[in-house]
Amino acid sequence: METLVDAPIKVSFSPVNPISLSLQPIKSGFLPISWLQDDHESPRWQKSTVVFVLGGPGSGKGTQCANVVEHFGYTHLSAGDLLRAEISSGSEFGAMIQSMIAEGRIVPSEITVKLLCEAMKESGNDKFLIDGFPRNQENRIVFENVAKIEPAFVLFFDCPEEELERRIMNRNQGREDDNIETIKKRFKVFVESTLPIVSYYESKGKLRKISAAKPSAEVFEAVKDLFASETGEGEARDHLNKKISV
């Protein structure tokens, strides 16, 4: 189940609108009743292109997602950022999420997925990078059932644990959790919960693995080639031409 991830907030859009809370108990907490009911989504949902971006802590997912946004016109979404943004908004719904965390309860996957869906609706785009998601099998199943979208492909940044540790210890972000003990715990969670997701999508033929051990610029060259291949060279060129002409 989804918990708050520990990456810094990089949300570039406004938090989702507060939601009126008609609550019913579920095993992992409370969830608005309307969120558990099927609604009639616009055909836009079925046409959206979604790419899941996975990799261990320190693998450079955020940096590469920013590059893809710039060059290919995707919208970058982070599940953890959305949860924190909703808490920071001061909304009643955000207070409910914060209360769950403070009480040691796990934020249900349904909440995380619905926040992602709301952000996708509000973005006005139809191409999305979802960073650090799904983190486990439950995330994946709930996303498929609620959003009714399968990813076009899954981008996995592969990097040895030793290199991830070195990167996190060397970065200077003033974060209390950047210590060896915490890093090893985070990597253990990643291996136990997220690597099975990587294996699942590999078995479905949807995994695209890129070595993240190289310098960032070299990694993006591989990423750029991948997206050009998956989405078509003309799409990237058209997007760049539009930006230049504005």
Salt bridges, closest charged atoms under 4 A:
GLU2 OE2 - ARG135 NH1 3.78
ASP6 OD2 - ARG186 NE 2.87
ASP38 OD1 - LYS148 NZ 3.70
ASP39 OD2 - LYS114 NZ 3.59
GLU41 OE1 - LYS121 NZ 3.45
GLU70 OE2 - LYS243 NZ 2.78
ASP81 OD1 - ARG84 NH2 2.72
GLU103 OE1 - ARG105 NH2 3.12
ASP131 OD2 - HIS76 NE2 3.09
GLU144 OE2 - ARG140 NH1 3.36
GLU150 OE1 - LYS206 NZ 3.15
GLU163 OE2 - ARG166 NH2 2.61
GLU163 OE2 - ARG167 NE 2.90
GLU165 OE2 - LYS184 NZ 2.86
ASP177 OD1 - ARG175 NE 3.29
ASP178 OD2 - ARG171 NE 3.19
ASP178 OD1 - ARG186 NH1 3.86
GLU181 OE2 - LYS185 NZ 3.53
GLU192 OE2 - LYS188 NZ 2.61
GLU221 OE2 - LYS224 NZ 3.35
GLU230 OE2 - ARG208 NE 2.62
GLU235 OE2 - LYS127 NZ 2.65
